[in-house]
């Protein structure tokens, strides 16, 4: 559930609850003020049957009861009855006195024509002196006492009060109900706060602690992703950032190791020809080359080492530019079959002098166009074939070229029957300065950049390059190029 929905539900719940509380309290005050409740009125009759009057009204009723027992004729004295009625009216009650079927006194409080017909019959035993009655929708509670006047006539004295069906109970319970409602609101707020805290604040605290860990350089932790709301998505993004940062740091450390290794390799590969050049120049200076033949030999060796040095620097410069994506590719449709024919023809004479035969293994078509940078693709093929010729150890020395055609790709294979590559070395042969022979002897291999440059060029074409090899049998280098769309 999203935070937005949680907050919406929380505030909606509080609003609905507040409205209900308001309506309930308003209803209670309305009941207390008007007594206009119909459906549950009878539920409270029992209460008023037992306690129909207030303490003041009960005191006045007891005085009237005393008169009825001891001086019943006084209950026909209008002035006295008006005095008692006045006292009752001050407490919102009224007095009613009857003699047989005649009315002796009726308080103006009632203003109810049907009051006489609604009063109970005489009960001189006074078995039930407190009760309630209804006149239409109006509800009354009373206390009465039946007696006989001095002449034997039956009489009754009533103290009557109009009641709400549960108004008095409401007045007594209203403070308790208000306290209960306040408690409900408080508890509801606490529960909502706990819910929001557990679902929002705690995950944010976890996120803050994680940020502190990162600030201190500690990335060896993980966030517990439990929810799918916005906070969960934030934690997921933060965890992904942590993993990427950790991977970036690991990559930086690896790059630092590679840089150190690169400097070491460059230093070694540059030092070797430079040392040779210095040695031969010193021989010339010291007069070792004391004949024209020796001088020519020394000069030729120095020139060859300088050429090797220049080639190494050129390859290193090219690889650096390829690795940093600074070399632009000029793509165009290239007939890969014709291109390989040209490469074979160009290298054939040079390789024949070394006793190496370069030929097609299988020619699958006459013309297939691929999207390629012609110059860089030629550099790739020359590097692969140049690398292969350094490891030929059996006769006849053979390098074969073949292609495989698919609807989208062309796969070029260059296969040799050299010494092969150990299985554990195959994943590393496209790394810069990597040589299977750990001594880095230039007589048994090149600069170690040829296949690394080939890999960068093929990746720049959007293709892939890989190797398959078997010790003592030979090695096959494969690379793919995307076909041109006709």
C-alpha positions as CSV (number, residue, x, y, z in Angstrom):
1,X,0.0,0.0,0.0
2,X,1.4,3.4,-1.0
3,X,2.2,6.1,1.6
4,X,-0.3,8.4,-0.2
5,X,-3.1,5.8,0.3
6,X,-2.0,5.3,3.9
7,X,-2.1,9.0,4.7
8,X,-5.4,9.3,2.8
9,X,-6.9,6.5,4.8
10,X,-5.5,7.9,8.1
11,X,-6.9,11.4,7.6
12,X,-10.2,10.0,6.2
13,X,-10.5,7.8,9.2
14,X,-9.8,10.8,11.5
15,X,-12.3,12.9,9.6
16,X,-15.1,10.3,9.7
17,X,-14.4,9.6,13.4
18,X,-14.5,13.3,14.2
19,X,-17.7,13.7,12.3
20,X,-19.3,10.8,14.1
21,X,-18.2,12.1,17.4
22,X,-19.6,15.5,16.6
23,X,-22.9,14.0,15.4
24,X,-23.1,11.8,18.5
25,X,-22.4,14.7,20.9
26,X,-24.8,16.9,19.1
27,X,-27.4,14.2,19.3
28,X,-26.8,13.8,23.0
29,X,-27.2,17.5,23.6
30,X,-30.3,17.5,21.5
31,X,-31.8,14.7,23.5
32,X,-30.9,16.4,26.7
33,X,-32.5,19.6,25.6
34,X,-35.6,18.4,23.8
35,X,-36.2,14.8,24.7
36,X,-37.5,14.1,21.2
37,X,-36.5,10.5,20.9
38,X,-39.2,8.0,20.0
39,X,-37.8,4.6,19.2
40,X,-36.0,3.8,22.4
41,X,-38.1,5.8,24.8
42,X,-39.7,2.8,26.5
43,X,-36.2,1.5,27.5
44,X,-36.0,4.3,30.0
45,X,-39.4,4.0,31.5
46,X,-38.2,1.7,34.1
47,X,-35.6,4.3,35.3
48,X,-38.4,6.9,35.8
49,X,-40.7,4.4,37.4
50,X,-38.1,4.0,40.2
51,X,-36.7,7.6,40.2
52,X,-39.4,9.9,38.7
53,X,-38.4,13.0,40.7
54,X,-35.4,15.0,41.6
55,X,-34.3,15.5,45.2
56,X,-36.1,18.8,45.5
57,X,-39.3,17.5,43.9
58,X,-39.2,14.4,46.1
59,X,-38.9,16.6,49.2
60,X,-42.0,18.6,48.1
61,X,-43.8,15.4,47.4
62,X,-43.1,14.1,50.9
63,X,-44.5,17.3,52.4
64,X,-47.7,16.9,50.3
65,X,-47.9,13.2,51.3
66,X,-47.6,14.2,54.9
67,X,-50.5,16.7,54.5
68,X,-52.6,14.0,52.8
69,X,-52.1,11.7,55.7
70,X,-52.6,14.2,58.5
71,X,-54.5,17.2,57.2
72,X,-56.1,16.0,53.9
73,X,-58.6,18.9,53.7
74,X,-55.6,21.3,53.4
75,X,-55.1,19.8,49.9
76,X,-58.2,21.8,48.9
77,X,-56.7,25.1,49.9
78,X,-56.0,26.9,46.7
79,X,-53.5,29.3,48.2
80,X,-51.5,26.5,49.7
81,X,-51.6,24.5,46.5
82,X,-50.4,27.5,44.5
83,X,-47.5,27.9,46.9
84,X,-46.5,24.3,46.4
85,X,-47.0,24.6,42.7
86,X,-44.8,27.6,42.6
87,X,-42.0,25.6,44.3
88,X,-42.5,22.8,41.8
89,X,-42.5,25.1,38.8
90,X,-39.1,26.4,39.8
91,X,-37.7,22.9,39.3
92,X,-39.7,22.4,36.1
93,X,-42.4,20.1,37.7
94,X,-46.1,20.6,38.4
95,X,-48.9,19.8,40.9
96,X,-52.2,18.1,40.2
97,X,-54.8,17.4,42.9
98,X,-58.2,15.6,42.4
99,X,-61.2,14.7,44.5
100,X,-63.2,11.7,43.2
101,X,-63.7,12.6,39.5
102,X,-63.2,16.3,39.9
103,X,-60.1,18.3,39.5
104,X,-59.1,20.3,42.6
105,X,-55.9,21.9,41.2
106,X,-53.9,21.6,38.0
107,X,-50.6,23.4,37.5
108,X,-50.2,25.7,34.5
109,X,-46.9,23.9,33.8
110,X,-48.7,21.1,31.9
111,X,-51.1,22.8,29.5
112,X,-52.3,19.3,28.6
113,X,-56.1,18.9,28.1
114,X,-55.9,15.1,28.2
115,X,-53.9,15.0,31.5
116,X,-56.9,14.0,33.6
117,X,-57.8,11.0,31.4
118,X,-54.2,9.8,31.4
119,X,-53.8,9.7,35.2
120,X,-54.0,6.3,36.9
121,X,-57.1,5.2,38.9
122,X,-57.3,5.4,42.6
123,X,-55.3,2.9,44.6
124,X,-55.9,3.6,48.3
125,X,-53.4,0.9,49.2
126,X,-50.8,2.9,47.4
127,X,-49.1,-0.2,46.0
128,X,-47.4,1.8,43.2
129,X,-46.9,5.5,43.9
130,X,-44.3,6.1,41.2
131,X,-44.7,5.5,37.5
132,X,-44.8,7.0,34.0
133,X,-47.4,7.7,31.4
134,X,-47.7,9.0,27.8
135,X,-49.9,11.6,26.3
136,X,-49.3,11.3,22.5
137,X,-45.6,11.7,22.0
138,X,-45.0,13.4,25.3
139,X,-43.6,11.4,28.2
140,X,-44.2,12.1,31.9
141,X,-43.0,10.7,35.2
142,X,-44.9,11.1,38.4
143,X,-45.2,10.4,42.2
144,X,-48.7,10.2,43.6
145,X,-50.4,9.5,46.9
146,X,-54.1,8.4,47.2
147,X,-56.0,9.3,50.4
148,X,-59.4,10.1,51.7
149,X,-60.6,13.5,52.7
150,X,-62.2,14.0,56.1
151,X,-65.7,13.4,54.6
152,X,-64.6,10.1,53.1
153,X,-64.2,11.2,49.5
154,X,-61.2,9.8,47.6
155,X,-58.4,12.1,46.7
156,X,-55.1,12.0,45.0
157,X,-52.1,14.3,45.0
158,X,-49.6,14.2,42.0
159,X,-46.2,15.7,41.5
160,X,-45.6,15.4,37.8
161,X,-42.6,16.1,35.6
162,X,-42.3,15.9,31.8
163,X,-39.3,13.9,30.9
164,X,-37.1,13.1,27.9
165,X,-37.1,9.4,27.3
166,X,-33.5,9.2,28.5
167,X,-32.7,12.8,29.0
168,X,-31.8,12.5,32.7
169,X,-29.7,9.4,32.1
170,X,-27.9,11.3,29.3
171,X,-27.2,14.2,31.6
172,X,-25.6,11.9,34.1
173,X,-23.7,9.9,31.5
174,X,-22.7,12.8,29.3
175,X,-19.4,13.5,31.0
176,X,-18.5,9.8,31.0
177,X,-19.5,9.5,27.3
178,X,-17.4,12.6,26.4
179,X,-14.4,11.2,28.3
180,X,-14.9,7.9,26.5
181,X,-15.1,9.6,23.1
182,X,-12.0,11.6,23.9
183,X,-10.2,8.3,24.8
184,X,-11.3,6.8,21.6
185,X,-9.9,9.7,19.6
186,X,-6.7,9.6,21.5
187,X,-6.3,5.8,21.1
188,X,-7.2,6.1,17.4
189,X,-4.5,8.7,16.9
190,X,-2.0,6.6,18.8
191,X,-2.8,3.6,16.6
192,X,-2.6,5.7,13.4
193,X,0.7,7.2,14.6
194,X,2.1,3.8,15.3
195,X,1.0,2.6,11.9
196,X,2.5,5.5,10.0
197,X,5.6,5.3,12.2
198,X,6.2,1.6,11.5
199,X,5.5,2.0,7.7
200,X,7.2,5.3,7.1
201,X,9.4,6.6,9.8
202,X,11.2,3.3,10.6
203,X,12.2,2.6,6.9
204,X,13.4,6.3,6.7
205,X,15.5,5.7,9.8
206,X,16.9,2.6,8.2
207,X,17.7,4.6,5.1
208,X,19.3,7.4,7.1
209,X,21.5,4.8,8.9
210,X,22.5,3.4,5.6
211,X,23.5,6.8,4.4
212,X,25.6,7.2,7.5
213,X,27.3,3.9,6.7
214,X,28.1,5.1,3.1
215,X,29.3,8.4,4.4
216,X,31.8,6.5,6.7
217,X,32.9,4.4,3.7
218,X,31.2,1.2,4.8
219,X,29.5,-0.5,1.9
220,X,29.4,-4.0,3.4
221,X,25.7,-4.0,4.3
222,X,22.4,-4.5,2.7
223,X,19.0,-2.9,3.1
224,X,16.1,-5.1,4.1
225,X,13.5,-4.5,1.3
226,X,10.1,-5.5,2.8
227,X,7.5,-3.2,1.3
228,X,6.6,-2.1,-2.3
229,X,5.4,1.4,-1.5
230,X,7.3,4.6,-2.3
231,X,9.6,4.0,0.7
232,X,10.2,0.5,-0.4
233,X,11.0,1.8,-3.9
234,X,13.3,4.4,-2.4
235,X,15.1,1.7,-0.4
236,X,15.3,-0.4,-3.5
237,X,16.9,2.5,-5.4
238,X,19.2,3.2,-2.6
239,X,20.3,-0.4,-2.4
240,X,20.9,-0.5,-6.1
241,X,23.0,2.7,-5.7
242,X,25.0,1.0,-2.9
243,X,25.6,-2.0,-5.0
244,X,26.7,0.1,-8.0
245,X,28.9,2.2,-5.8
246,X,30.4,-0.9,-4.3
247,X,31.0,-2.3,-7.8
248,X,32.4,1.0,-8.9
249,X,34.9,1.0,-6.0
250,X,35.8,-2.6,-6.7
251,X,36.3,-1.6,-10.4
252,X,38.4,1.4,-9.4
253,X,40.6,-0.9,-7.2
254,X,40.8,-3.3,-10.1
255,X,41.7,-0.5,-12.5
256,X,44.4,0.6,-10.1
257,X,45.8,-2.9,-10.1
258,X,45.5,-3.0,-13.9
259,X,47.2,0.4,-14.1
260,X,50.1,-0.8,-12.0
261,X,50.4,-3.9,-14.1
262,X,50.1,-1.9,-17.3
263,X,52.9,0.4,-16.2
264,X,55.0,-2.6,-15.3
265,X,54.3,-4.3,-18.6
266,X,55.0,-1.1,-20.6
267,X,58.2,-0.6,-18.7
268,X,59.3,-4.1,-19.4
269,X,58.3,-4.1,-23.1
270,X,59.9,-0.7,-23.7
271,X,63.0,-1.4,-21.7
272,X,63.8,-4.5,-23.7
273,X,64.3,-2.8,-27.1
274,X,65.8,0.3,-25.5
275,X,68.3,-1.8,-23.7
276,X,69.2,-3.6,-26.9
277,X,69.6,-0.3,-28.8
278,X,71.8,1.1,-26.0
279,X,73.9,-2.0,-26.0
280,X,74.6,-1.9,-29.7
281,X,75.2,1.8,-29.7
282,X,77.7,1.4,-26.9
283,X,79.4,-1.4,-29.0
284,X,79.7,1.1,-31.9
285,X,81.1,3.8,-29.6
286,X,83.5,1.3,-28.0
287,X,84.8,0.3,-31.4
288,X,83.4,-3.3,-31.2
289,X,81.9,-2.8,-34.7
290,X,85.4,-2.4,-36.3
291,X,84.5,-3.7,-39.7
292,X,81.9,-2.5,-42.2
293,X,80.1,-5.8,-41.9
294,X,79.8,-5.5,-38.1
295,X,78.7,-1.9,-38.4
296,X,76.0,-2.8,-40.9
297,X,74.8,-5.6,-38.6
298,X,74.7,-3.3,-35.6
299,X,72.9,-0.6,-37.5
300,X,70.3,-3.0,-38.8
301,X,69.7,-4.4,-35.4
302,X,69.3,-1.0,-33.9
303,X,66.9,-0.1,-36.7
304,X,64.8,-3.2,-36.2
305,X,64.6,-2.6,-32.4
306,X,63.6,1.0,-33.1
307,X,60.9,-0.2,-35.5
308,X,59.6,-2.7,-32.8
309,X,59.6,0.1,-30.3
310,X,57.7,2.4,-32.7
311,X,55.2,-0.4,-33.4
312,X,54.7,-1.0,-29.7
313,X,54.1,2.7,-28.9
314,X,51.7,2.9,-31.9
315,X,49.8,-0.2,-30.7
316,X,49.7,1.2,-27.1
317,X,48.4,4.5,-28.4
318,X,45.7,2.9,-30.6
319,X,44.6,0.6,-27.7
320,X,44.3,3.6,-25.4
321,X,42.2,5.5,-27.8
322,X,40.0,2.5,-28.5
323,X,39.6,1.8,-24.8
324,X,38.5,5.4,-24.1
325,X,36.1,5.5,-27.1
326,X,38.1,8.3,-28.8
327,X,38.5,6.5,-32.2
328,X,35.6,7.2,-34.6
329,X,34.3,4.3,-36.7
330,X,33.5,5.0,-40.4
331,X,31.0,2.2,-41.1
332,X,30.1,1.2,-44.6
333,X,28.8,-1.9,-46.4
334,X,31.8,-4.2,-47.0
335,X,31.9,-7.4,-49.0
336,X,33.4,-9.7,-46.4
337,X,34.2,-12.5,-48.8
338,X,36.1,-10.1,-51.2
339,X,37.7,-8.5,-48.2
340,X,39.1,-11.8,-46.9
341,X,40.3,-12.7,-50.4
342,X,42.3,-9.4,-50.5
343,X,43.8,-10.1,-47.0
344,X,44.8,-13.6,-48.1
345,X,46.4,-12.3,-51.3
346,X,48.2,-9.5,-49.4
347,X,49.7,-11.8,-46.7
348,X,50.3,-14.8,-48.9
349,X,53.8,-13.8,-50.0
350,X,55.0,-12.8,-46.6
351,X,53.7,-16.0,-44.9
352,X,55.1,-18.2,-47.7
353,X,58.6,-16.9,-46.8
354,X,57.9,-18.1,-43.2
355,X,56.7,-21.5,-44.5
356,X,53.1,-20.8,-43.5
357,X,50.2,-21.6,-45.8
358,X,47.2,-19.2,-45.7
359,X,44.1,-20.4,-47.4
360,X,40.3,-20.7,-47.4
361,X,39.0,-23.6,-45.3
362,X,35.5,-23.2,-46.8
363,X,34.1,-20.5,-49.0
364,X,30.4,-20.3,-48.3
365,X,29.3,-17.6,-50.8
366,X,30.6,-15.3,-53.5
367,X,29.5,-12.0,-51.9
368,X,28.1,-11.2,-48.5
369,X,28.0,-7.6,-47.2
370,X,28.5,-6.5,-43.6
371,X,28.6,-3.2,-41.9
372,X,32.2,-2.4,-41.0
373,X,35.0,0.1,-40.8
374,X,37.3,-1.3,-43.6
375,X,40.5,0.0,-42.1
376,X,39.9,-1.2,-38.6
377,X,38.5,-4.5,-39.8
378,X,41.7,-5.1,-41.7
379,X,43.7,-4.3,-38.6
380,X,41.7,-7.0,-36.7
381,X,42.4,-9.7,-39.3
382,X,46.1,-8.8,-39.5
383,X,46.4,-8.9,-35.7
384,X,44.7,-12.3,-35.4
385,X,46.8,-13.8,-38.3
386,X,50.0,-12.1,-36.9
387,X,49.3,-13.6,-33.5
388,X,48.7,-17.0,-35.0
389,X,52.0,-17.2,-36.9
390,X,54.0,-16.6,-33.7
391,X,52.8,-20.0,-32.3
392,X,53.2,-22.4,-35.2
393,X,55.1,-25.5,-34.0
394,X,54.4,-28.2,-36.5
395,X,54.6,-28.9,-40.2
396,X,52.9,-28.1,-42.4
397,X,52.2,-24.7,-40.9
398,X,48.6,-23.8,-41.9
399,X,46.2,-20.9,-41.3
400,X,42.7,-21.4,-42.7
401,X,39.9,-18.9,-43.0
402,X,36.2,-19.6,-43.2
403,X,32.8,-17.9,-42.8
404,X,29.4,-18.9,-41.5
405,X,26.4,-16.9,-42.8
406,X,23.1,-16.3,-40.8
407,X,20.2,-14.0,-41.6
408,X,21.7,-11.2,-39.3
409,X,25.3,-12.1,-38.7
410,X,28.4,-13.3,-40.4
411,X,30.9,-15.3,-38.3
412,X,34.5,-15.3,-39.4
413,X,36.8,-18.1,-38.2
414,X,40.6,-18.0,-38.4
415,X,42.1,-21.4,-37.5
416,X,45.7,-22.4,-37.1
417,X,47.4,-25.7,-36.3
418,X,49.8,-24.2,-33.7
419,X,50.7,-25.3,-30.2
420,X,47.2,-24.3,-28.8
421,X,46.3,-22.4,-25.6
422,X,45.8,-23.8,-22.1
423,X,42.1,-23.9,-21.1
424,X,42.6,-21.6,-18.1
425,X,44.4,-19.0,-20.3
426,X,41.7,-18.7,-23.0
427,X,39.5,-16.1,-21.0
428,X,42.5,-13.8,-20.7
429,X,44.0,-13.7,-24.2
430,X,42.0,-10.6,-25.1
431,X,43.4,-8.6,-22.1
432,X,46.0,-6.0,-22.7
433,X,49.6,-7.2,-22.4
434,X,48.5,-10.7,-21.6
435,X,50.8,-13.5,-22.8
436,X,50.4,-17.2,-22.3
437,X,54.2,-17.4,-21.9
438,X,54.8,-15.6,-18.6
439,X,58.4,-14.6,-19.2
440,X,57.1,-12.0,-21.8
441,X,59.9,-13.0,-24.2
442,X,59.3,-11.1,-27.4
443,X,60.8,-14.0,-29.4
444,X,57.9,-16.2,-28.4
445,X,55.1,-13.6,-28.9
446,X,54.2,-10.1,-29.8
447,X,53.5,-7.1,-27.7
448,X,50.4,-8.6,-26.0
449,X,48.2,-5.8,-27.5
450,X,47.2,-7.4,-30.8
451,X,44.2,-9.4,-29.6
452,X,43.2,-6.7,-27.1
453,X,43.1,-4.2,-30.0
454,X,41.1,-6.7,-32.2
455,X,38.6,-7.2,-29.3
456,X,38.1,-3.4,-28.9
457,X,37.5,-3.1,-32.7
458,X,35.0,-5.9,-32.9
459,X,33.2,-4.6,-29.9
460,X,33.1,-1.2,-31.6
461,X,31.3,-2.9,-34.5
462,X,28.7,-4.3,-32.1
463,X,30.0,-7.9,-32.6
464,X,31.7,-10.5,-30.3
465,X,35.0,-12.2,-30.4
466,X,36.1,-15.4,-28.8
467,X,38.5,-18.3,-29.0
468,X,38.5,-22.1,-29.0
469,X,41.7,-24.0,-28.6
470,X,43.1,-27.5,-27.9
471,X,46.7,-27.9,-26.7
472,X,48.8,-29.6,-29.3
473,X,46.1,-29.3,-32.0
474,X,45.6,-25.6,-32.7
475,X,43.5,-22.5,-32.0
476,X,40.4,-21.0,-33.7
477,X,39.6,-17.2,-33.3
478,X,36.0,-16.2,-34.1
479,X,34.4,-12.8,-34.5
480,X,31.0,-11.7,-35.7
481,X,29.8,-8.8,-37.9
482,X,26.3,-7.6,-38.5
483,X,25.1,-8.1,-42.1
484,X,24.1,-5.1,-44.2
485,X,20.4,-4.8,-44.8
486,X,19.7,-4.8,-48.6
